Amino acid sequence: MENEEESINVWKTNFQNLSKNKIANIQNKRIKKLVEDSLSLEESESIYHLKTNSFKAYEKESIQVYNDKINMDVAKYKGTDNAILKVKYKEELYRDATDFNNEHELGSSDLENRLKTIDASLLFVDSDYTIGLGFNNAAETIAKLDSSIDGASFINDEIFSNNIFASYNQKINDLTVKGDPNADYDEAERLLSQLESFERYTGSKVVSGDREVKFANLRQRLLTEKVSHDSLVMKIRMGEEFEEYNKNQKSILNAEFFNALDARFNKSANKEKAEEATFEYDQRIELYLSSNPDASLFETQQYSRDLRLNLIDKYQEIDIQTITAFNLEENKFNVIREARDVNRSYTEYKTDPSAKNILKTLAKLNGYLDESGKPDVEMFMNDYTKILKQRQEG
């Protein structure tokens, strides 16, 4: 309070100097006495207001300091699972409440309410921690904590139930991040069942009143999300596995045409052919995946392997000069083949349809398949012959 007294003394000195100046020129004794009495009263009132305002400012600051200290100690209590430290922080909270009550002479009733507020805060902290552990006996453990402080006598059922529901809801939300491989919807369903049957030690049910609707919505969300989550996780897992497999297939395809360490395959023509083949591979894989989003891992791997083998066949025996830029929309037939070579391959196919033949590869690559999924060379030749004719004429 030294600052308060100092402020008052400074103010009194200034006020008295002003008062002397004000009455110095008054000659009439009666009027002079009235002015002196009025100034004295004004001085007293001003000092009273100064003290009152000073006390209110101190009181406001003191409450803020107390609240900050309580919140800090509750946070410390919440942040540890060490039983010894929990006892220490709880004692500090009780001591802070007692000191504040004594300093402001607030009486026993105020102290009792402050201690109950602390007990309620710590009960909900412990309850949240217990629910977070996910043990089957969470309700029994919380009931013991609640009854040990006679919680029902100062925490009404509505406040208690809202806090317990919020803790379960948060834990369930943490467990059910759709698409997260660490999500655990089965555990979330178990906690949901635990919440549904949760009763306070007084027999009051947590899922009651407005919380029944919230519970129903939470259950519906879990049931709906679980199916899509499992599917999404499977796709993510399949995607990761296929990505690795796909990378290997592409690497094998590239090595089929270019090898920097092998003099037979390290020429610029080899590198160009490898780049064209892998470029076509990427485009066809992308098209397949976007057109077949529900394909299984086996199906995508099978397509990738077949595509690699087909592209090796396509580019194997041709010169780089006969290759133009591949484009799925406008230039699928990017390898310029001589009509006589195509006709020879067609004659060989007619002689033995079961033998390996480049026309079967080209038909399969470009989607010419019969009802059984085998290359339809006849249908392919009908269109391909027209393309060859146009090139010869053009």
C-alpha positions as CSV (number, residue, x, y, z in Angstrom):
1,M,0.0,0.0,0.0
2,E,3.1,2.3,0.0
3,N,2.3,3.4,-3.6
4,E,-1.2,4.3,-2.5
5,E,0.0,6.5,0.4
6,E,2.6,8.1,-1.8
7,S,0.0,9.0,-4.4
8,I,-2.3,10.5,-1.8
9,N,0.4,12.6,-0.3
10,V,1.4,14.0,-3.7
11,W,-2.2,14.8,-4.5
12,K,-2.7,16.5,-1.0
13,T,0.3,18.7,-1.5
14,N,-0.9,19.8,-5.0
15,F,-4.4,20.4,-3.7
16,Q,-3.3,22.4,-0.7
17,N,-1.1,24.7,-2.9
18,L,-4.1,25.3,-5.2
19,S,-6.3,26.0,-2.2
20,K,-4.0,28.6,-0.8
21,N,-3.8,30.4,-4.1
22,K,-7.6,30.3,-4.4
23,I,-8.3,31.9,-1.0
24,A,-5.3,34.3,-0.8
25,N,-7.1,37.2,-2.3
26,I,-10.4,36.8,-0.4
27,Q,-10.8,39.7,2.1
28,N,-14.2,38.8,3.6
29,K,-13.5,36.5,6.6
30,R,-17.0,34.9,6.5
31,I,-16.7,34.1,2.8
32,K,-13.1,33.0,3.3
33,K,-14.2,30.5,6.0
34,L,-16.9,29.1,3.7
35,V,-14.5,28.5,0.9
36,E,-11.9,26.9,3.3
37,D,-14.6,24.5,4.6
38,S,-15.8,23.7,1.1
39,L,-12.2,23.0,0.0
40,S,-11.6,20.8,3.0
41,L,-14.7,18.7,2.3
42,E,-13.7,18.4,-1.4
43,E,-10.2,17.2,-0.2
44,S,-11.7,14.5,2.0
45,E,-14.1,13.3,-0.7
46,S,-11.2,13.2,-3.3
47,I,-9.0,11.2,-0.9
48,Y,-11.9,8.8,-0.3
49,H,-12.4,8.2,-4.0
50,L,-8.6,7.8,-4.5
51,K,-8.5,5.1,-1.9
52,T,-11.6,3.4,-3.2
53,N,-10.4,3.3,-6.8
54,S,-7.0,2.2,-5.6
55,F,-8.5,-0.7,-3.7
56,K,-10.7,-1.7,-6.6
57,A,-7.7,-1.7,-8.9
58,Y,-5.7,-3.8,-6.4
59,E,-8.6,-6.2,-5.9
60,K,-9.1,-6.6,-9.7
61,E,-5.4,-7.3,-10.2
62,S,-5.3,-9.7,-7.3
63,I,-8.2,-11.7,-8.7
64,Q,-6.5,-11.9,-12.1
65,V,-3.3,-13.1,-10.5
66,Y,-5.2,-15.7,-8.5
67,N,-7.1,-17.0,-11.5
68,D,-3.9,-17.2,-13.6
69,K,-2.1,-19.1,-10.8
70,I,-5.0,-21.6,-10.4
71,N,-5.2,-22.2,-14.2
72,M,-1.5,-22.8,-14.3
73,D,-1.5,-25.3,-11.5
74,V,-4.5,-27.1,-13.0
75,A,-2.6,-27.3,-16.3
76,K,0.4,-28.8,-14.4
77,Y,-1.8,-31.3,-12.7
78,K,-3.3,-32.3,-16.1
79,G,0.1,-32.6,-17.7
80,T,1.5,-35.3,-15.4
81,D,0.6,-38.9,-14.6
82,N,3.0,-38.9,-11.6
83,A,0.9,-39.5,-8.5
84,I,3.4,-37.6,-6.2
85,L,3.3,-34.5,-8.4
86,K,-0.5,-34.6,-8.6
87,V,-0.7,-34.5,-4.8
88,K,1.8,-31.6,-4.8
89,Y,-0.1,-29.6,-7.4
90,K,-3.4,-30.3,-5.6
91,E,-1.9,-29.0,-2.3
92,E,-0.6,-25.9,-4.1
93,L,-4.1,-25.2,-5.4
94,Y,-5.7,-25.6,-2.0
95,R,-3.0,-23.3,-0.5
96,D,-3.5,-20.6,-3.2
97,A,-7.3,-20.6,-2.5
98,T,-6.7,-20.4,1.3
99,D,-4.2,-17.6,1.0
100,F,-6.4,-15.5,-1.3
101,N,-9.4,-16.0,1.0
102,N,-7.4,-14.9,4.1
103,E,-5.8,-11.9,2.4
104,H,-9.2,-10.5,1.4
105,E,-11.0,-11.7,4.5
106,L,-13.7,-13.4,2.5
107,G,-14.9,-15.9,5.1
108,S,-15.3,-19.6,5.5
109,S,-18.2,-19.9,2.9
110,D,-16.1,-18.4,0.2
111,L,-13.1,-20.7,1.0
112,E,-15.4,-23.7,0.9
113,N,-16.7,-22.7,-2.6
114,R,-13.2,-22.1,-3.9
115,L,-12.0,-25.6,-2.7
116,K,-15.1,-27.2,-4.3
117,T,-14.4,-25.4,-7.6
118,I,-10.9,-26.9,-7.5
119,D,-12.2,-30.3,-6.7
120,A,-14.6,-30.2,-9.6
121,S,-11.9,-29.1,-12.0
122,L,-9.5,-31.9,-10.9
123,L,-12.3,-34.5,-11.0
124,F,-13.0,-33.6,-14.7
125,V,-9.2,-33.7,-15.4
126,D,-8.9,-37.1,-13.9
127,S,-12.1,-38.3,-15.6
128,D,-10.7,-37.2,-19.0
129,Y,-7.4,-38.9,-18.3
130,T,-9.2,-42.1,-17.3
131,I,-11.4,-42.2,-20.4
132,G,-8.3,-41.5,-22.5
133,L,-6.7,-44.7,-21.2
134,G,-9.6,-46.7,-22.6
135,F,-9.9,-49.2,-19.8
136,N,-13.1,-51.2,-19.4
137,N,-13.5,-50.0,-15.8
138,A,-13.5,-46.3,-16.6
139,A,-17.0,-45.7,-15.3
140,E,-16.2,-47.5,-12.0
141,T,-12.9,-45.6,-11.6
142,I,-14.6,-42.2,-12.2
143,A,-17.5,-43.1,-9.8
144,K,-15.0,-43.7,-7.0
145,L,-13.3,-40.4,-7.7
146,D,-16.7,-38.6,-7.8
147,S,-18.0,-40.2,-4.7
148,S,-14.8,-39.6,-2.7
149,I,-15.4,-35.9,-2.9
150,D,-19.1,-36.2,-2.6
151,G,-19.3,-34.6,-6.1
152,A,-23.0,-34.8,-6.4
153,S,-23.4,-32.3,-3.5
154,F,-21.8,-29.5,-5.5
155,I,-21.6,-30.6,-9.2
156,N,-25.1,-31.1,-10.7
157,D,-25.8,-34.0,-13.0
158,E,-26.1,-31.8,-16.1
159,I,-22.6,-30.3,-15.7
160,F,-21.1,-33.7,-14.8
161,S,-22.7,-35.4,-17.8
162,N,-21.7,-32.7,-20.2
163,N,-18.1,-33.0,-19.2
164,I,-18.1,-36.8,-19.3
165,F,-19.8,-36.8,-22.7
166,A,-17.3,-34.2,-24.1
167,S,-14.4,-36.4,-22.9
168,Y,-15.7,-39.5,-24.6
169,N,-16.6,-37.5,-27.8
170,Q,-13.1,-36.1,-28.0
171,K,-11.4,-39.5,-27.5
172,I,-13.7,-41.1,-30.1
173,N,-12.9,-38.3,-32.6
174,D,-9.2,-38.7,-32.0
175,L,-9.5,-42.4,-32.8
176,T,-11.6,-41.9,-36.0
177,V,-9.7,-39.9,-38.5
178,K,-10.9,-41.3,-41.8
179,G,-8.1,-42.5,-44.0
180,D,-5.5,-42.5,-41.2
181,P,-3.9,-45.9,-41.0
182,N,-3.6,-45.5,-37.2
183,A,-7.4,-44.9,-36.8
184,D,-9.2,-47.5,-34.7
185,Y,-12.9,-47.6,-35.3
186,D,-13.3,-50.8,-33.4
187,E,-11.9,-49.2,-30.2
188,A,-14.2,-46.1,-30.9
189,E,-17.2,-48.4,-31.1
190,R,-16.2,-50.0,-27.7
191,L,-15.9,-46.6,-26.1
192,L,-19.3,-45.6,-27.6
193,S,-20.9,-48.6,-25.9
194,Q,-19.1,-47.7,-22.7
195,L,-20.5,-44.1,-22.9
196,E,-24.0,-45.4,-23.6
197,S,-24.1,-47.3,-20.4
198,F,-22.2,-44.8,-18.3
199,E,-24.0,-43.9,-15.0
200,R,-22.9,-41.6,-12.2
201,Y,-22.5,-43.1,-8.7
202,T,-25.9,-41.6,-8.0
203,G,-27.5,-43.6,-10.8
204,S,-27.9,-40.6,-13.2
205,K,-27.2,-41.6,-16.8
206,V,-24.8,-39.5,-18.9
207,V,-26.6,-40.2,-22.2
208,S,-29.9,-38.4,-21.4
209,G,-31.7,-35.3,-22.4
210,D,-30.1,-33.4,-25.3
211,R,-27.2,-35.8,-25.2
212,E,-29.3,-38.6,-26.5
213,V,-29.6,-36.9,-29.9
214,K,-25.8,-36.1,-29.9
215,F,-25.1,-39.7,-29.0
216,A,-27.3,-41.0,-31.8
217,N,-25.6,-38.7,-34.3
218,L,-22.2,-39.8,-33.1
219,R,-23.1,-43.5,-33.5
220,Q,-24.5,-42.9,-37.0
221,R,-21.3,-41.1,-38.0
222,L,-19.1,-44.0,-36.8
223,L,-21.2,-46.6,-38.6
224,T,-21.2,-44.6,-41.8
225,E,-17.5,-43.6,-41.7
226,K,-16.2,-47.0,-40.7
227,V,-17.1,-48.6,-44.1
228,S,-15.6,-45.8,-46.2
229,H,-12.6,-45.6,-43.8
230,D,-11.8,-49.3,-44.3
231,S,-12.1,-48.9,-48.0
232,L,-10.0,-45.8,-48.1
233,V,-7.2,-47.4,-45.9
234,M,-7.2,-50.4,-48.2
235,K,-6.9,-48.1,-51.2
236,I,-4.0,-46.2,-49.6
237,R,-2.3,-49.5,-48.7
238,M,-2.9,-50.9,-52.2
239,G,-1.7,-47.6,-53.7
240,E,1.6,-47.8,-51.8
241,E,2.2,-51.4,-52.8
242,F,1.3,-50.8,-56.4
243,E,3.5,-47.7,-56.5
244,E,6.5,-49.8,-55.6
245,Y,5.5,-52.5,-58.0
246,N,4.9,-50.0,-60.8
247,K,8.2,-48.3,-60.2
248,N,10.0,-51.7,-60.6
249,Q,8.1,-52.5,-63.8
250,K,9.0,-49.2,-65.3
251,S,12.6,-49.6,-64.3
252,I,12.7,-53.0,-66.0
253,L,11.2,-51.6,-69.1
254,N,13.7,-48.8,-69.3
255,A,16.6,-51.2,-68.7
256,E,15.4,-53.4,-71.6
257,F,16.4,-50.6,-74.0
258,F,19.1,-48.5,-72.3
259,N,22.0,-49.4,-70.0
260,A,24.7,-46.8,-69.5
261,L,27.2,-49.5,-68.5
262,D,26.6,-51.8,-71.5
263,A,28.2,-50.7,-74.8
264,R,25.4,-52.5,-76.7
265,F,22.7,-50.4,-75.0
266,N,24.2,-47.0,-74.1
267,K,23.8,-45.1,-77.4
268,S,21.6,-42.1,-77.7
269,A,19.2,-44.1,-79.9
270,N,18.8,-46.6,-77.0
271,K,18.1,-43.8,-74.6
272,E,15.5,-42.2,-76.9
273,K,13.8,-45.6,-77.3
274,A,13.7,-46.2,-73.6
275,E,12.3,-42.7,-73.0
276,E,9.5,-43.2,-75.6
277,A,8.6,-46.6,-74.1
278,T,8.5,-45.4,-70.5
279,F,6.6,-42.3,-71.5
280,E,3.9,-44.4,-73.2
281,Y,4.0,-46.7,-70.2
282,D,3.2,-43.8,-67.8
283,Q,0.4,-42.5,-70.0
284,R,-1.3,-45.9,-70.3
285,I,-0.9,-46.7,-66.6
286,E,-2.5,-43.3,-65.7
287,L,-5.4,-44.0,-68.0
288,Y,-6.0,-47.5,-66.7
289,L,-6.0,-46.3,-63.0
290,S,-8.4,-43.4,-63.7
291,S,-10.7,-45.7,-65.7
292,N,-10.6,-48.5,-63.2
293,P,-10.7,-47.0,-59.7
294,D,-12.1,-50.2,-58.2
295,A,-9.5,-52.5,-59.7
296,S,-7.8,-54.8,-57.1
297,L,-4.1,-54.8,-56.3
298,F,-3.7,-58.0,-58.3
299,E,-5.5,-56.6,-61.3
300,T,-3.4,-53.4,-61.4
301,Q,-0.2,-55.3,-61.0
302,Q,-1.2,-57.7,-63.7
303,Y,-2.0,-54.8,-66.1
304,S,1.3,-53.2,-65.3
305,R,3.2,-56.4,-66.0
306,D,1.4,-57.1,-69.2
307,L,1.8,-53.5,-70.3
308,R,5.6,-53.7,-69.8
309,L,5.8,-56.9,-71.8
310,N,3.7,-55.5,-74.6
311,L,5.7,-52.3,-74.8
312,I,8.9,-54.3,-75.0
313,D,7.4,-56.2,-78.0
314,K,6.2,-52.9,-79.6
315,Y,9.6,-51.1,-79.4
316,Q,12.0,-54.1,-79.5
317,E,12.9,-54.5,-83.2
318,I,12.3,-51.0,-84.6
319,D,14.6,-48.1,-85.4
320,I,14.3,-44.9,-83.4
321,Q,13.7,-43.0,-86.7
322,T,10.4,-44.7,-87.2
323,I,9.0,-43.6,-83.8
324,T,6.9,-40.4,-83.4
325,A,5.7,-38.8,-80.2
326,F,3.1,-41.0,-78.5
327,N,-0.2,-39.5,-77.6
328,L,-3.2,-41.4,-76.2
329,E,-5.7,-39.1,-78.0
330,E,-4.1,-38.5,-81.4
331,N,-1.1,-40.8,-82.0
332,K,-1.5,-44.2,-80.4
333,F,0.1,-45.7,-83.5
334,N,3.3,-43.8,-83.0
335,V,5.6,-46.4,-84.6
336,I,5.7,-46.1,-88.4
337,R,5.6,-49.6,-89.7
338,E,6.0,-50.7,-93.4
339,A,2.9,-52.2,-94.9
340,R,4.9,-55.2,-96.1
341,D,6.0,-55.9,-92.5
342,V,2.5,-55.7,-91.2
343,N,1.2,-57.9,-94.0
344,R,3.9,-60.5,-93.3
345,S,3.0,-60.5,-89.6
346,Y,-0.7,-60.8,-90.5
347,T,0.1,-63.8,-92.8
348,E,2.1,-65.4,-89.9
349,Y,-0.9,-64.8,-87.6
350,K,-3.3,-66.5,-90.0
351,T,-1.0,-69.5,-90.3
352,D,-0.7,-69.9,-86.5
353,P,-3.0,-67.7,-84.4
354,S,-1.5,-69.1,-81.2
355,A,2.1,-68.1,-82.0
356,K,3.7,-64.9,-80.6
357,N,2.9,-62.0,-83.0
358,I,3.4,-58.2,-82.9
359,L,-0.1,-57.7,-84.1
360,K,-1.5,-59.4,-81.0
361,T,0.6,-57.1,-78.9
362,L,-0.6,-54.0,-80.8
363,A,-4.2,-55.2,-80.7
364,K,-4.1,-55.7,-76.9
365,L,-2.3,-52.4,-76.3
366,N,-4.9,-50.4,-78.2
367,G,-8.0,-52.1,-76.7
368,Y,-8.9,-54.5,-79.5
369,L,-10.2,-57.5,-77.4
370,D,-12.8,-60.1,-78.0
371,E,-15.5,-61.1,-75.4
372,S,-13.0,-63.4,-73.6
373,G,-10.5,-60.6,-73.3
374,K,-8.0,-62.0,-75.8
375,P,-6.5,-59.8,-78.6
376,D,-8.8,-59.4,-81.6
377,V,-6.3,-59.2,-84.4
378,E,-9.0,-59.2,-87.2
379,M,-10.8,-56.1,-85.7
380,F,-7.5,-54.4,-85.1
381,M,-6.3,-55.0,-88.7
382,N,-9.5,-53.6,-90.1
383,D,-8.6,-50.2,-88.5
384,Y,-4.9,-50.4,-88.7
385,T,-4.9,-51.2,-92.5
386,K,-6.8,-47.9,-93.0
387,I,-4.2,-46.0,-91.0
388,L,-1.3,-47.5,-93.0
389,K,-3.1,-46.6,-96.3
390,Q,-3.6,-43.0,-95.2
391,R,0.1,-42.7,-94.3
392,Q,1.1,-44.1,-97.7
393,E,-1.2,-41.6,-99.5
394,G,-0.4,-38.7,-97.3
